[in-house]
Amino acid sequence: MIAAAGLMIAGMSSCKKDYTCTCTAAGVTIFGVTTPDVSSSTTIKDTKSNAKSTCEGASMEGVTCVID
């Protein structure tokens, strides 16, 4: 019984779920005019670890991506 419960918990930890990845580009100031921050999000269906790696891998200079 305890072994079965342990197997269920282990199985649940690797299941794929929907995670929201939000990327935000900070606003910039050009010739005294400041643009607002811009955000975009997408859904990643994977394990939390893989979704986090995929999402954070999309970050680049000036753009930050995180799992919500």
C-alpha positions, 0 to 999 in steps of 0.5 A: 500500500505504501509502495503504491502511494509512492508510485502514484506521487512519483508518477504525478510529479512528471506529468505534463501540464499547461504552464504560461510563459510570459516574456516582457520587453522593457520600455526604452527611451528614444529622443525623450519619448519612452515606450511602454513595457511590452508583454506576450505570453504563450502556453507550454504543455510539458513538465514544470522543469522542461517548461521552465527551461524552454521559457527561460531559454527564450530570454535575451538582451532586453527581454525576460521570460518567466513561467507564471 
